[in-house]
Amino acid sequence: MARISLWLRRGWRRLSFLAMRSLVRATGFARVRRLGQSIGDLQFRLAWSERRRQAHDIALVLGRPTDDPSVRTLLHQAYRVNTVAVLETLAMFDRHQDERMLASQCEVEGLHQLHAALEGGRGAILLGAHMGNGAMLIVQLACSGLPVSVVYRQSRMMSAGFFDRGLTLYGIEGILANEGFRAYVRMVDALRRGRIVFLTMDQGTKYAQDGIVMPFLGKEMPMSAGPAQLARLSGAPLLPVVTTASDPVWRFTIEAPVPRTAGATLASDVEKLARVTERQVLQYPHLWSWHHRRWCKYPFTPSTGNSVSTLR
């Protein structure tokens, strides 16, 4: 029965992907934002059971009463923002979009930080988060002439090669994370060639053995050690990227490189990056995907109330 249920869920996600792909093709990129907002509104209203649990979690993380109306508003906006991001990314990688039009929808601050990092000759690692349309940022960087490689995960619901083909439309090199060690070798090679490697770590890993278990936004969950390990091995500077606005255009800020601590353990480096991402989420909570399938399924620990309060 469990296998049948899993098969049905995967089948539903696959059908949803195909339906959304057809819908954004018919709609056109110029109207995708409005479409995404409408679908986000619908998802928010239909997911009433999950929404209550998500709102409870957010209130606990932010130190607000569970019945605070601002929490519901924040979660609603997160649904809208990240549904827009998903549909825009789908449209961008399904068919090549006009690059000048895309540039008009994206503003990037802190480019001087990135250029300075690249001058070191070891490439640069950009650490993003599931906050809005990060694809808009990487496409803008690539279209400005910067060499960009993106680490992505192939989902079962998507057509094989969808992301890889879509990235090449804009001259971006894709690195399939599903390939494990081979993917890691490709990341190191990209940095040695002076490229920018973009990746994320804010939704943890699927299995505990694939990461290091530590607190993240009040929940004990396995966090990927990949970004920290990549920085340690390559010597490349690691720069966090934060989404600061979604409307009227996407706004991103590239922050200064995360300082290294001599003799630090891998676990402490992973924890440092987790704290960086936590800070970003707490600064712009309405932009983070609280409803992501992974983080929201983890329970809070008994000491969450005290531990989360120290994050703010």
MOQUI-V897735 format. One record per residue. RES is the residue in one small letter. PHI is phi in whole degrees, -180 to 180 (* if undefined). PSI is psi in degrees with one decimal (999 if undefined). D_FIRST is the distance of its C-alpha to the first C-alpha in Angstrom with 2 decimals. Layout:
BEGIN
RES,PHI,PSI,D_FIRST
RES,PHI,PSI,D_FIRST
END
This chain:
BEGIN
m,*,-40.3,0.00
a,-63,-39.1,3.81
r,-67,-38.6,5.40
i,-64,-43.1,5.08
s,-62,-43.0,6.21
l,-64,-43.1,8.63
w,-61,-41.5,9.80
l,-66,-40.6,10.56
r,-64,-43.4,12.39
r,-66,-38.8,14.30
g,-64,-39.7,15.16
w,-65,-41.7,16.48
r,-66,-37.6,18.52
r,-65,-45.1,19.90
l,-63,-38.3,21.01
s,-63,-41.9,22.49
f,-61,-48.0,24.44
l,-64,-38.8,25.84
a,-66,-44.9,26.77
m,-66,-36.8,28.52
r,-63,-44.1,30.28
s,-66,-37.5,31.67
l,-67,-44.2,32.62
v,-70,-29.9,34.63
r,-63,-45.0,36.34
a,-71,-31.7,37.47
t,-78,-41.0,38.45
g,90,145.9,40.50
f,-61,-35.5,40.69
a,-60,-25.4,43.42
r,-109,5.6,41.16
v,-68,-36.0,37.93
r,-61,-47.3,38.84
r,-65,-39.3,39.20
l,-62,-45.2,36.00
g,-63,-38.9,34.10
q,-64,-40.8,35.66
s,-67,-43.1,34.65
i,-68,-37.4,31.01
g,-61,-41.1,31.06
d,-60,-44.0,32.48
l,-65,-44.8,29.76
q,-60,-41.4,26.95
f,-62,-42.2,28.78
r,-72,-37.6,29.06
l,-76,-30.9,25.51
a,-87,51.7,23.95
w,-65,-37.3,25.70
s,-70,-50.3,23.22
e,-63,-36.0,22.88
r,-63,-38.6,26.60
r,-63,-43.2,27.62
r,-67,-41.3,25.98
q,-64,-41.4,27.46
a,-64,-38.5,30.84
h,-61,-44.6,30.79
d,-64,-44.1,30.22
i,-62,-44.2,32.97
a,-59,-40.9,35.36
l,-66,-43.0,34.93
v,-64,-41.6,35.55
l,-87,-3.8,38.56
g,71,35.5,39.96
r,-114,158.0,39.95
p,-60,146.1,39.20
t,-66,-19.7,35.65
d,-101,14.0,37.21
d,-66,120.1,39.48
p,-63,-23.0,39.42
s,-67,-26.5,40.16
v,-69,-43.2,36.70
r,-62,-42.2,35.08
t,-62,-43.1,37.59
l,-62,-46.1,36.88
l,-65,-40.6,33.11
h,-59,-44.6,33.75
q,-65,-37.6,36.06
a,-62,-39.9,33.60
y,-60,-47.4,31.10
r,-64,-49.7,33.96
v,-59,-47.4,35.41
n,-81,-21.8,32.32
t,-71,-40.6,31.06
v,-58,-44.7,34.55
a,-60,-43.9,34.32
v,-63,-46.2,31.09
l,-70,-37.6,32.55
e,-65,-42.7,35.92
t,-62,-41.5,34.50
l,-60,-44.9,32.56
a,-67,-40.6,35.83
m,-66,-38.0,37.92
f,-94,-10.3,35.91
d,-78,-43.5,35.17
r,-143,145.1,38.89
h,-63,128.6,41.98
q,-103,155.4,43.40
d,-59,123.1,47.07
e,-70,-32.7,47.73
r,-68,-36.9,50.53
m,-65,-42.2,48.35
l,-64,-40.2,45.65
a,-62,-31.4,48.42
s,-72,-13.7,49.55
q,-101,10.5,46.17
c,-147,132.4,46.21
e,-124,136.3,48.66
v,-126,124.4,48.65
e,-105,153.4,50.73
g,86,18.0,51.54
l,-62,-28.4,51.94
h,-62,-31.1,54.96
q,-65,-41.7,52.68
l,-69,-45.2,50.70
h,-63,-39.8,53.87
a,-64,-39.0,55.46
a,-65,-40.0,52.45
l,-68,-25.6,52.54
e,-65,-17.3,56.22
g,-72,-13.4,55.36
g,82,7.7,54.28
r,-111,13.3,50.90
g,75,-167.1,48.79
a,-154,143.3,46.87
i,-105,126.3,43.36
l,-104,122.1,42.20
l,-103,108.0,39.51
g,-99,-175.2,37.79
a,-144,166.8,35.14
h,-80,69.8,32.57
m,-131,88.7,35.36
g,81,-160.0,36.02
n,-92,82.2,36.78
g,-64,-22.9,37.67
a,-62,-32.8,37.76
m,-63,-39.0,40.88
l,-66,-50.5,42.57
i,-67,-33.0,41.90
v,-67,-40.7,42.98
q,-64,-41.5,46.15
l,-63,-44.8,46.93
a,-65,-41.3,46.46
c,-71,-17.9,48.53
s,-85,-1.1,51.29
g,104,1.5,51.62
l,-83,141.7,49.75
p,-79,114.9,47.62
v,-121,133.3,44.02
s,-120,137.6,40.92
v,-121,128.4,37.52
v,-89,121.2,34.60
y,-134,161.1,31.36
r,-114,130.5,27.68
q,-81,114.8,26.00
s,-84,147.6,22.86
r,-62,-27.6,20.20
m,-77,-17.5,20.73
m,-94,153.6,24.43
s,-63,141.7,26.32
a,-58,131.5,27.41
g,80,4.4,30.84
f,-59,-52.0,30.93
f,-68,-42.8,32.24
d,-61,-45.5,34.48
r,-66,-40.7,36.14
g,-64,-39.0,36.48
l,-65,-38.9,38.14
t,-66,-20.6,40.63
l,-60,-23.9,41.79
y,-117,17.3,43.58
g,74,24.8,44.63
i,-101,137.8,41.98
e,-88,125.7,40.60
g,-96,140.1,36.84
i,-123,114.2,35.38
l,-79,110.2,31.71
a,-64,-26.5,30.35
n,-60,-17.7,27.36
e,-82,2.2,30.02
g,63,-122.8,30.56
f,-62,-35.9,33.99
r,-61,-39.5,35.24
a,-64,-40.6,34.70
y,-62,-41.9,36.60
v,-61,-40.1,39.47
r,-67,-35.3,39.65
m,-63,-46.9,39.91
v,-61,-43.0,42.77
d,-63,-40.7,44.44
a,-62,-42.1,44.27
l,-66,-39.3,45.98
r,-64,-25.5,48.61
r,-87,7.3,49.39
g,80,23.0,50.07
r,-92,166.4,47.04
i,-94,128.1,45.08
v,-111,118.8,41.49
f,-103,128.3,39.26
l,-152,173.0,36.05
t,-133,164.9,34.10
m,-146,5.8,32.62
d,-81,-1.1,31.90
q,-113,15.8,28.11
g,67,-163.0,27.90
t,-121,162.1,25.67
k,-71,-36.0,21.96
y,-123,143.6,22.48
a,-58,-35.8,25.25
q,-70,-12.0,26.70
d,-93,0.5,27.43
g,-153,-166.7,29.75
i,-115,122.0,31.91
v,-74,127.3,30.58
m,-161,165.1,33.02
p,-68,136.3,33.44
f,-144,112.2,32.94
l,52,45.3,33.64
g,84,0.5,33.07
k,-123,135.2,29.76
e,-78,115.6,29.44
m,-150,154.3,27.57
p,-74,119.6,28.03
m,-101,140.0,30.63
s,-63,131.8,31.37
a,-90,-3.8,34.54
g,-55,-53.2,35.11
p,-59,-44.6,37.69
a,-66,-43.2,39.74
q,-64,-39.2,39.67
l,-63,-43.2,40.70
a,-66,-39.6,43.61
r,-65,-43.9,44.71
l,-74,-41.8,44.75
s,-85,-24.9,46.28
g,76,8.0,48.67
a,-76,143.0,47.80
p,-67,142.3,48.19
l,-112,119.4,45.03
l,-114,121.7,45.50
p,-71,146.8,43.08
v,-120,130.5,42.56
v,-123,137.4,42.00
t,-84,125.8,41.37
t,-110,-14.6,43.97
a,-161,154.4,43.72
s,-122,-12.6,41.73
d,-146,135.4,44.25
p,-78,-15.9,46.50
v,-134,163.5,45.67
w,-72,135.8,43.50
r,-126,131.9,45.50
f,-127,148.4,44.84
t,-125,124.9,46.87
i,-91,118.2,47.09
e,-89,170.7,48.07
a,-65,153.8,50.28
p,-57,142.8,48.89
v,-69,124.1,47.23
p,-66,144.5,49.92
r,-91,148.8,49.32
t,-113,118.3,50.06
a,-60,132.8,51.79
g,77,5.5,50.10
a,-68,148.0,46.92
t,-80,163.3,43.72
l,-61,-42.0,40.71
a,-60,-40.3,38.83
s,-70,-33.6,41.70
d,-68,-40.6,41.80
v,-63,-42.7,38.10
e,-63,-37.8,38.70
k,-61,-43.1,41.71
l,-69,-35.6,39.74
a,-62,-40.0,37.05
r,-68,-35.3,39.92
v,-61,-46.7,41.36
t,-68,-38.7,38.19
e,-57,-44.7,37.88
r,-59,-42.5,41.45
q,-63,-44.2,40.74
v,-63,-41.8,37.77
l,-71,-26.3,39.88
q,-74,-36.9,42.77
y,-131,62.9,40.79
p,-65,-25.4,37.70
h,-74,-8.1,37.46
l,-104,-9.7,36.83
w,-89,149.5,33.96
s,-86,77.3,30.29
w,-60,-27.6,29.21
h,-88,9.4,26.00
h,-57,143.7,24.90
r,-60,-25.4,21.26
r,-89,-60.7,22.43
w,-58,-43.6,25.39
c,-68,-16.1,24.24
k,-87,-13.4,21.15
y,-81,140.9,23.45
p,-81,154.8,25.05
f,-74,149.9,28.81
t,-83,159.2,30.63
p,-56,-29.6,32.93
s,-93,13.3,35.96
t,-57,-43.3,34.82
g,-54,-42.7,37.49
n,-77,-41.2,40.25
s,-69,-38.6,38.88
v,-69,-34.9,38.13
s,-61,-26.0,41.56
t,-77,-12.1,43.18
l,-80,-28.3,41.61
r,-78,999,43.45
END
